[in-house]
Amino acid sequence: MEYRKLGNTDIDVSLICLGTMTWGEQNSREQAFEQMDYALEQGVNFFDTAEMYPIPPRAETYGRTEEIIGEWMKARGTRERIVLASKIAGPGEDWLPHIRGGRTRFNHEDIPAALDASLKRLQTDYIDLYQLHWPERRTNYFGRLGFEPEPESEKDVTPMLETLEVLHEQVRAGKIRHIGLSNETPWGVMRFSCLAEQCYLPKFVSVQNPYSLLNRSYEIGMAEVSWRDKAGLLAYSPLGFGVLSGKYLDGARPEGARLTLYPDYARYSSPAAEAATAKYVALAREHGLDPAQMALAWVHSRPFLTSTIIGATRREQLKSNIDSVDLKLPPAVLEGIEAIHQQHPNPSP
């Protein structure tokens, strides 16, 4: 396993980060335990979760993923071997009414309450990396490529300085080691960074955003921010919900697969995305590569990346995904990827 520094910290995290959003919904507690056991054996020391998991979010399963991880760490005695990341959910009145009424604010009330609840479910005293799952303000995230101002939505947004101050309080209390962002924009990252420098507050050490062959929008602005500000990318959906494996091509819907069970998750399933995927899959097979491993190896190779978050519902998928760290793509494959990207740029932002 390869390891990289988490931002400007002294923490080494594995190039593969184990994503957990299916545990408690698509995966059972026993399957989750098996995944964590195997990943740790293979050198994966970085696990990422969130208070709103599992996905799809439901009141009946809210927090179950964190509970499963906590049960595993207690049963195995592995807390000190894991770099554990979690997240506070952002606002979502229309789809998260079961989490603080959908009106979460990154303020002195909601952050400590959410953090303490996560710590209790995880059965730990601290979280290594605590992240804001998405911005409190309205901006372009979750598949929205362009920014459109919405002045009416800005009236009760928590000042960024307050957010940093309350996170600093949790760091000083020993409940958080470091802080991270997710689904953020260049403006958001740099605004937080400048405030942290000016006010001697903790800086964010990572940004967890989508990044894959089907969505390279991170390269436009954010890649330079990550590189220069030492807030490396934690790439989520590197396989586009499994689309880049090729298993959904030509309308196929394998039994038990994510998009078979949850067809509304169509971010990576548009005609444009399918056309691009077909080209990437053909390129991989032309060079004798597994399409999913090629897609992951390409993400691993990016200089602004800290870790690639992979999720698997089956042991075989997990093994293949972890094994991708040993694949170094030859120049001909990299050139082929760039040629396809020029023909099909960012079909799934």
Secondary structure, DSSP 8 states (H G I E B T S, - for coil): --EEE-TTSS-EEESEEEE-TTBTTTB-HHHHHHHHHHHHHTT--EEE--TT-SSS--TTTTTHHHHHHHHHHHHHT-GGG-EEEEEE----TTT-TTTGGG---SSTTHHHHHHHHHHHHHT-S-EEEEEESS-SS--S-TT--S----GGGGTT---HHHHHHHHHHHHHTTSEEEEEEES--HHHHHHHHHHHHHHT---EEEEEEE-BTTB-GGGTTHHHHHHHHT-EEEEE-TTTTTGGGTTTGGG---TT-HHHH-TT--TT-SHHHHHHHHHHHHHHHHTT--HHHHHHHHHHT-TTEEEEEE--SSHHHHHHHHHGGG----HHHHHHHHHHHHHS--S--
